[in-house]
Each structure stands twice: as structure tokens, then as C-alpha cells.
Amino acid sequence: MSNIQRRDQRALYDPWKDFFDVGNIFAPDVVRRSQNSMPAVNISEDDKCYCVDIVAPGFKKDDFKINVEDDMLTISGEAKNESTEEDENKQYSRREYSHSSFTRSFRLPENAKDNDISANFTDGILKLNIPKSEQQVKATKEIKIE
């Protein structure tokens, strides 16, 4: 246990290193992080319906598109955060914009009532309720978010 040494965390942190380090923009871990930007999904069910919850912070209700076609539920989202602030007195050494997009598709079970799917978006979570049916009900439509 005597080999463990405690370091001063302030000595390890350099707030200016990343600020001017243009070379790290194309580092492999930056590319990897952008490719793995799928939102987390929880799928549950009870006696009456299936529930799909997608955690999508930073998105707005209008950023989503939800479609059902041939028992395939497709949820896509695209969020852009662009600062259009213009100032002739500023010279930027780095200016970053945020753009996130994803598409998730799920095969619906045979007892899903495709034509009665509802969705709402609250506090960064998109919730879809897919009612169950005794008979197979297929639909092709876009689902509006409440």
C-alpha cells in the first residue's frame, strides 16, 4: 500500500493546453466519440402497451421524426446548435458548432397496434407508447410528438 502516491490534481490540469492545441481536433478518440453518439433506449411492456424511452438531451421536440412502415418503427433525430454571433473585433482561434443526429429502427411485434402509437417529449426524454392488440394492425404513417 505504501507504493500508492497521491498527486496534486491541479498540477495535472492545464486549462490552456486544449485551447490552442489545434492538432487534437482529428485525434482518433474524437472521431470515435462522434461515431458512437446513439442515444440510450429503454424498452418495456405491460399488459396494455409497449413503451420506448429514448434519452436525447440537447434535442427539441421538432428535431425528431418518427415513422412506421411494414412493422418497422424508425426514430430519427437531428439537432444543430450553431452560434451565429458576428463581431468584427473578434478573431477566433477555434469556433465549434454542435451537430448531433441518429436513426434507430425497431421491428414491432405482431400484436403491436401500429396505427395508434403516441409520442411525447419531456425533459430530454422521448417517450413512445405502442398499444397492444388482439389482432395485427398494420399502418404506414408519421407519428406526431405531443
Helices and strands as residue ranges (DSSP letters): H 9-12, H 17-20, G 22-26, H 28-35, E 41-45, E 49-55, G 61-63, E 64-69, E 72-81, E 98-107, G 114-116, E 118-122, E 125-131, E 141-143
